[in-house]
Amino acid sequence: MSSCGTNKRDADGNPIETEAQLDSARNAGREAARKIIVREWTDSMQFQNAILEARAAKSKYEMANRRQSVAAFDSAFISTIRTTRPDLARELQ
């Protein structure tokens, strides 16, 4: 039996996520965005590859059925790009 609470489930059977797990997902989303915003993208294929890498980072939360973490990752990722590189944010819409 685990004392960290990671095996607890809500009424729908989804894992109950801790604030620490959500913070970790937010940080991962910001880090994925930083890898994209620091470059000037002249090659659209490289830009798309960077987006795929960000999606791969998010997929670990999706595969674990951690819906709140997926939302936290997405929110931080999109927010970081929108505030620092609105030009890239338009490309992602």
DSSP file (Angstrom, degrees, kcal/mol; ACC not computed):
  #  RESIDUE AA STRUCTURE BP1 BP2  ACC     N-H-->O    O-->H-N    N-H-->O    O-->H-N    TCO  KAPPA ALPHA  PHI   PSI    X-CA   Y-CA   Z-CA
    1    1 A M              0   0    0      0, 0.0     2,-0.4     0, 0.0     0, 0.0   0.000 360.0 360.0 360.0 131.9    0.0    0.0    0.0
    2    2 A S        -     0   0    0      1,-0.1     3,-0.3     2,-0.0     5,-0.1  -0.683 360.0-165.0 -91.5 137.0    1.4    3.4   -1.0
    3    3 A S  S    S+     0   0    0     -2,-0.4    -1,-0.1     1,-0.2     0, 0.0   0.520  78.8  76.8 -94.5  -5.8    1.4    6.3    1.4
    4    4 A C  S    S-     0   0    0      1,-0.1    -1,-0.2     0, 0.0    -2,-0.0   0.599  98.6-125.1 -84.1  -8.9    2.1    8.9   -1.3
    5    5 A G  S >  S+     0   0    0     -3,-0.3     3,-1.1     1,-0.1    11,-0.2   0.524  72.9 124.8  86.0   5.0   -1.5    8.9   -2.5
    6    6 A T  T 3  S+     0   0    0      1,-0.2    10,-0.1     9,-0.1    -1,-0.1   0.676  70.8  56.0 -74.5 -15.3   -0.7    8.2   -6.2
    7    7 A N  T 3  S+     0   0    0     -5,-0.1    -1,-0.2     8,-0.1     2,-0.1   0.461  81.4 111.0 -94.5  -1.0   -3.0    5.2   -6.3
    8    8 A K    <   -     0   0    0     -3,-1.1     8,-2.2     8,-0.2     2,-0.3  -0.467  52.1-159.4 -74.2 145.8   -6.1    7.0   -5.1
    9    9 A R  B     -A   15   0A   0      6,-0.3     2,-0.1    -2,-0.1    -2,-0.1  -0.907  11.5-127.9-126.8 151.9   -8.8    7.4   -7.7
   10   10 A D    >   -     0   0    0      4,-2.8     3,-1.9    -2,-0.3     6,-0.1  -0.229  48.8 -82.4 -84.9-175.3  -11.8    9.7   -8.1
   11   11 A A  T 3  S+     0   0    0      1,-0.3    -1,-0.1     2,-0.1    -2,-0.0   0.762 131.5  52.1 -62.5 -25.6  -15.4    8.6   -8.6
   12   12 A D  T 3  S-     0   0    0      2,-0.1    -1,-0.3     3,-0.0    -3,-0.0   0.436 120.6-106.6 -89.8   0.3  -14.6    8.2  -12.4
   13   13 A G  S <  S+     0   0    0     -3,-1.9    -2,-0.1     1,-0.3     3,-0.1   0.529  75.1 137.2  88.3   5.9  -11.6    6.0  -11.8
   14   14 A N        -     0   0    0      1,-0.1    -4,-2.8    52,-0.0    -1,-0.3  -0.590  63.4 -96.2 -84.8 148.2   -9.1    8.8  -12.7
   15   15 A P  B     -A    9   0A   0      0, 0.0     2,-0.6     0, 0.0    -6,-0.3  -0.346  33.4-123.3 -61.7 140.1   -6.0    9.2  -10.6
   16   16 A I        -     0   0    0     -8,-2.2     2,-0.3   -11,-0.2    -8,-0.2  -0.773  32.2-145.7 -83.6 124.3   -6.2   12.0   -7.9
   17   17 A E        -     0   0    0     -2,-0.6     2,-0.1     1,-0.0   -11,-0.0  -0.731   2.0-135.7-100.7 141.1   -3.4   14.3   -8.6
   18   18 A T     >  -     0   0    0     -2,-0.3     4,-2.1     1,-0.1     5,-0.2  -0.437  26.0-112.0 -86.1 163.2   -1.4   16.3   -6.0
   19   19 A E  H  > S+     0   0    0      1,-0.2     4,-2.7     2,-0.2     5,-0.2   0.860 119.9  56.7 -62.2 -34.9   -0.5   19.9   -6.3
   20   20 A A  H  > S+     0   0    0      2,-0.2     4,-2.2     1,-0.2    -1,-0.2   0.893 106.3  49.0 -63.7 -40.0    3.1   18.8   -6.6
   21   21 A Q  H  > S+     0   0    0      2,-0.2     4,-2.0     1,-0.2    -2,-0.2   0.902 112.0  48.5 -65.9 -40.3    2.2   16.7   -9.6
   22   22 A L  H  X S+     0   0    0     -4,-2.1     4,-2.4     2,-0.2    -2,-0.2   0.900 110.6  51.0 -67.1 -39.9    0.4   19.6  -11.2
   23   23 A D  H  X S+     0   0    0     -4,-2.7     4,-2.6     1,-0.2    -2,-0.2   0.898 108.9  52.1 -62.0 -39.9    3.3   21.9  -10.6
   24   24 A S  H  X S+     0   0    0     -4,-2.2     4,-2.2     2,-0.2    -2,-0.2   0.905 109.8  48.4 -62.7 -41.6    5.6   19.4  -12.2
   25   25 A A  H  X S+     0   0    0     -4,-2.0     4,-2.3     2,-0.2    -2,-0.2   0.895 111.1  50.8 -66.1 -40.2    3.3   19.3  -15.3
   26   26 A R  H  X S+     0   0    0     -4,-2.4     4,-2.5     2,-0.2    -2,-0.2   0.929 110.7  49.0 -61.8 -44.7    3.2   23.1  -15.4
   27   27 A N  H  X S+     0   0    0     -4,-2.6     4,-2.5     1,-0.2    -2,-0.2   0.894 110.1  51.0 -62.5 -39.7    7.0   23.3  -15.2
   28   28 A A  H  X S+     0   0    0     -4,-2.2     4,-2.4     2,-0.2    -1,-0.2   0.894 109.9  50.5 -64.5 -39.6    7.3   20.7  -18.0
   29   29 A G  H  X S+     0   0    0     -4,-2.3     4,-2.0     2,-0.2    -2,-0.2   0.913 111.5  47.4 -63.8 -43.0    4.9   22.7  -20.2
   30   30 A R  H  X S+     0   0    0     -4,-2.5     4,-2.6     2,-0.2    -2,-0.2   0.912 112.3  49.8 -63.7 -42.5    7.0   25.9  -19.6
   31   31 A E  H  X S+     0   0    0     -4,-2.5     4,-1.7     2,-0.2    -2,-0.2   0.907 109.8  50.5 -64.6 -41.5   10.2   24.0  -20.4
   32   32 A A  H  X S+     0   0    0     -4,-2.4     4,-0.6     1,-0.2    -1,-0.2   0.897 112.1  48.3 -62.1 -39.5    8.8   22.6  -23.6
   33   33 A A  H >X S+     0   0    0     -4,-2.0     4,-2.6     1,-0.2     3,-1.1   0.899 106.2  57.0 -67.3 -40.4    7.7   26.1  -24.6
   34   34 A R  H 3X S+     0   0    0     -4,-2.6     4,-1.4     1,-0.3    -1,-0.2   0.868 100.4  58.0 -59.8 -36.6   11.1   27.6  -23.8
   35   35 A K  H 3< S+     0   0    0     -4,-1.7    -1,-0.3     1,-0.2    -2,-0.2   0.778 113.9  39.9 -64.1 -24.3   12.7   25.1  -26.2
   36   36 A I  H X< S+     0   0    0     -3,-1.1     3,-1.0    -4,-0.6    -2,-0.2   0.846 111.9  52.4 -91.8 -39.8   10.5   26.6  -28.9
   37   37 A I  H 3< S+     0   0    0     -4,-2.6    -2,-0.2     1,-0.2    -3,-0.2   0.677  96.6  67.3 -77.0 -16.3   10.6   30.3  -28.1
   38   38 A V  T 3< S+     0   0    0     -4,-1.4     2,-0.3    -5,-0.2    -1,-0.2   0.576  94.9  69.1 -80.4  -7.5   14.3   30.7  -27.9
   39   39 A R  S <  S-     0   0    0     -3,-1.0     2,-0.6    -4,-0.1    -3,-0.0  -0.792  75.0-131.5-113.0 153.1   14.7   30.0  -31.7
   40   40 A E        -     0   0    0     -2,-0.3     2,-0.8     2,-0.0    -3,-0.1  -0.921  31.6-142.4 -95.5 120.0   13.9   31.9  -34.8
   41   41 A W        +     0   0    0     -2,-0.6     3,-0.1     1,-0.2    -5,-0.0  -0.750  39.1 154.5 -93.9 110.1   12.2   29.3  -37.0
   42   42 A T        +     0   0    0     -2,-0.8     2,-0.6     1,-0.2    -1,-0.2   0.579  66.9  63.5-103.2 -16.3   13.0   29.6  -40.7
   43   43 A D     >  -     0   0    0      1,-0.1     4,-1.9     2,-0.0     3,-0.3  -0.938  66.8-160.2-112.9 114.5   12.3   26.0  -41.4
   44   44 A S  H  > S+     0   0    0     -2,-0.6     4,-2.5     1,-0.2     5,-0.2   0.810  91.4  57.9 -65.8 -29.2    8.7   24.9  -40.9
   45   45 A M  H  > S+     0   0    0      2,-0.2     4,-2.1     1,-0.2    -1,-0.2   0.897 106.7  47.9 -68.0 -38.8    9.6   21.2  -40.7
   46   46 A Q  H  > S+     0   0    0     -3,-0.3     4,-2.1     2,-0.2    -2,-0.2   0.895 111.5  51.1 -67.4 -38.6   12.0   21.9  -37.8
   47   47 A F  H  X S+     0   0    0     -4,-1.9     4,-2.0     2,-0.2    -2,-0.2   0.933 110.5  48.3 -62.3 -45.9    9.3   24.0  -36.1
   48   48 A Q  H  X S+     0   0    0     -4,-2.5     4,-2.3     1,-0.2    -2,-0.2   0.873 109.3  53.7 -62.9 -36.8    6.8   21.1  -36.5
   49   49 A N  H  X S+     0   0    0     -4,-2.1     4,-2.0     2,-0.2    -1,-0.2   0.896 107.2  51.1 -64.1 -39.8    9.3   18.7  -35.1
   50   50 A A  H  X S+     0   0    0     -4,-2.1     4,-1.8     2,-0.2    -2,-0.2   0.882 109.3  50.7 -64.2 -38.0    9.7   20.9  -32.0
   51   51 A I  H  X S+     0   0    0     -4,-2.0     4,-2.3     1,-0.2    -2,-0.2   0.905 108.4  52.3 -65.3 -41.1    6.0   20.9  -31.6
   52   52 A L  H  X S+     0   0    0     -4,-2.3     4,-2.2     1,-0.2    -2,-0.2   0.880 106.8  53.0 -62.4 -37.5    5.9   17.1  -31.8
   53   53 A E  H  X S+     0   0    0     -4,-2.0     4,-1.9     2,-0.2    -1,-0.2   0.890 108.5  50.1 -64.5 -38.3    8.6   16.9  -29.1
   54   54 A A  H  X S+     0   0    0     -4,-1.8     4,-1.9     2,-0.2    -2,-0.2   0.907 110.0  50.2 -65.5 -40.8    6.4   19.1  -26.9
   55   55 A R  H  X S+     0   0    0     -4,-2.3     4,-1.8     1,-0.2    -2,-0.2   0.874 107.7  53.9 -64.5 -36.1    3.5   16.8  -27.5
   56   56 A A  H  X S+     0   0    0     -4,-2.2     4,-0.7     2,-0.2    -1,-0.2   0.895 106.8  51.4 -64.4 -39.0    5.6   13.8  -26.7
   57   57 A A  H >< S+     0   0    0     -4,-1.9     3,-0.7     1,-0.2     4,-0.3   0.895 112.1  46.8 -63.2 -39.1    6.5   15.4  -23.4
   58   58 A K  H >X S+     0   0    0     -4,-1.9     4,-1.4     1,-0.2     3,-1.4   0.795  97.1  73.7 -71.5 -28.0    2.8   15.9  -22.7
   59   59 A S  H 3X S+     0   0    0     -4,-1.8     4,-3.1     1,-0.3     5,-0.2   0.754  82.3  67.9 -63.1 -24.5    1.9   12.4  -23.7
   60   60 A K  H <X S+     0   0    0     -3,-0.7     4,-0.9    -4,-0.7    -1,-0.3   0.864 104.4  44.7 -63.8 -32.0    3.4   10.9  -20.5
   61   61 A Y  H <4>S+     0   0    0     -3,-1.4     5,-2.8    -4,-0.3    -1,-0.2   0.868 113.3  50.4 -75.7 -37.6    0.5   12.6  -18.6
   62   62 A E  H ><5S+     0   0    0     -4,-1.4     3,-1.6     1,-0.2    -2,-0.2   0.919 108.8  51.2 -64.8 -43.0   -2.0   11.4  -21.2
   63   63 A M  H 3<5S+     0   0    0     -4,-3.1    -1,-0.2     1,-0.3    -2,-0.2   0.797 109.7  50.2 -66.1 -28.0   -0.8    7.8  -21.0
   64   64 A A  T 3<5S-     0   0    0     -4,-0.9    -1,-0.3    -5,-0.2    -2,-0.2   0.367 113.2-121.2 -89.1   4.7   -1.1    7.9  -17.2
   65   65 A N  T < 5 +     0   0    0     -3,-1.6     2,-1.2     1,-0.2    -3,-0.2   0.850  59.6 153.0  57.4  37.5   -4.7    9.3  -17.6
   66   66 A R     >< +     0   0    0     -5,-2.8     4,-2.2     1,-0.2     3,-0.2  -0.679  13.9 172.4 -97.4  79.9   -3.7   12.4  -15.6
   67   67 A R  H  > S+     0   0    0     -2,-1.2     4,-2.3     1,-0.2    -1,-0.2   0.856  74.2  51.8 -61.5 -40.0   -6.2   14.8  -17.0
   68   68 A Q  H  > S+     0   0    0      1,-0.2     4,-2.4     2,-0.2    -1,-0.2   0.886 110.3  49.8 -66.1 -36.9   -5.4   17.6  -14.7
   69   69 A S  H  > S+     0   0    0      2,-0.2     4,-2.8    -3,-0.2    -2,-0.2   0.881 108.5  52.7 -68.4 -37.7   -1.7   17.4  -15.5
   70   70 A V  H  X S+     0   0    0     -4,-2.2     4,-2.7     2,-0.2    -2,-0.2   0.940 112.0  45.8 -60.1 -46.7   -2.5   17.4  -19.2
   71   71 A A  H  X S+     0   0    0     -4,-2.3     4,-2.7     2,-0.2    -2,-0.2   0.898 112.9  49.9 -64.2 -40.6   -4.5   20.6  -18.7
   72   72 A A  H  X S+     0   0    0     -4,-2.4     4,-2.3     2,-0.2     5,-0.2   0.913 111.9  48.1 -64.6 -43.0   -1.8   22.1  -16.5
   73   73 A F  H  X S+     0   0    0     -4,-2.8     4,-2.8     2,-0.2    -2,-0.2   0.958 114.3  46.1 -59.9 -52.0    0.9   21.3  -19.1
   74   74 A D  H  X S+     0   0    0     -4,-2.7     4,-2.9     1,-0.2     5,-0.3   0.917 112.3  50.3 -58.3 -46.5   -1.2   22.7  -22.0
   75   75 A S  H  X S+     0   0    0     -4,-2.7     4,-2.5     1,-0.2     5,-0.2   0.927 114.6  42.8 -60.4 -47.1   -2.0   25.9  -20.0
   76   76 A A  H  X S+     0   0    0     -4,-2.3     4,-2.3     2,-0.2    -1,-0.2   0.899 115.2  50.6 -66.8 -40.9    1.6   26.6  -19.1
   77   77 A F  H  X S+     0   0    0     -4,-2.8     4,-2.0    -5,-0.2    -2,-0.2   0.958 116.2  39.4 -61.1 -52.6    2.9   25.7  -22.6
   78   78 A I  H  X S+     0   0    0     -4,-2.9     4,-3.0     1,-0.2     5,-0.2   0.913 115.6  51.6 -67.2 -43.6    0.4   28.0  -24.4
   79   79 A S  H  X S+     0   0    0     -4,-2.5     4,-2.3    -5,-0.3     5,-0.2   0.908 109.6  50.2 -60.4 -43.2    0.6   30.8  -21.9
   80   80 A T  H  X S+     0   0    0     -4,-2.3     4,-1.5    -5,-0.2     5,-0.3   0.921 114.3  43.8 -62.7 -44.6    4.4   30.9  -22.1
   81   81 A I  H  X S+     0   0    0     -4,-2.0     4,-3.0    -5,-0.2     8,-0.3   0.926 113.0  51.7 -68.3 -43.6    4.4   31.0  -25.8
   82   82 A R  H  < S+     0   0    0     -4,-3.0    -2,-0.2     1,-0.2    -1,-0.2   0.897 113.6  43.5 -59.9 -41.0    1.6   33.6  -26.0
   83   83 A T  H  < S+     0   0    0     -4,-2.3    -1,-0.2    -5,-0.2    -2,-0.2   0.792 126.3  29.7 -78.7 -26.5    3.3   36.0  -23.6
   84   84 A T  H  < S+     0   0    0     -4,-1.5    -2,-0.2    -5,-0.2    -3,-0.2   0.785 134.0  19.9-103.6 -32.2    6.8   35.7  -25.1
   85   85 A R    >X  +     0   0    0     -4,-3.0     4,-1.9    -5,-0.3     3,-0.9  -0.591  57.5 170.1-140.1  75.3    6.2   35.0  -28.7
   86   86 A P  H 3> S+     0   0    0      0, 0.0     4,-2.0     0, 0.0     5,-0.2   0.808  80.3  63.4 -57.7 -28.8    2.7   35.9  -29.9
   87   87 A D  H 3> S+     0   0    0      1,-0.2     4,-1.0     2,-0.2    -5,-0.1   0.908 106.6  42.5 -62.2 -40.9    3.9   35.3  -33.5
   88   88 A L  H <> S+     0   0    0     -3,-0.9     4,-1.5    -7,-0.2    -1,-0.2   0.853 108.0  60.2 -72.9 -34.4    4.4   31.7  -32.7
   89   89 A A  H  X S+     0   0    0     -4,-1.9     4,-0.8    -8,-0.3     3,-0.2   0.895 102.8  52.4 -59.9 -39.0    1.2   31.5  -30.8
   90   90 A R  H >< S+     0   0    0     -4,-2.0     3,-0.6     1,-0.2    -1,-0.2   0.873 105.8  54.8 -63.8 -35.5   -0.7   32.5  -33.9
   91   91 A E  H 3< S+     0   0    0     -4,-1.0    -1,-0.2     1,-0.2    -2,-0.2   0.818 106.2  52.6 -65.4 -31.0    1.1   29.6  -35.8
   92   92 A L  H 3<        0   0    0     -4,-1.5    -1,-0.2     1,-0.2    -2,-0.2   0.646 360.0 360.0 -82.1 -14.9   -0.1   27.1  -33.2
   93   93 A Q    <<        0   0    0     -4,-0.8    -1,-0.2    -3,-0.6    -2,-0.1   0.487 360.0 360.0 -76.4 360.0   -3.8   28.1  -33.5
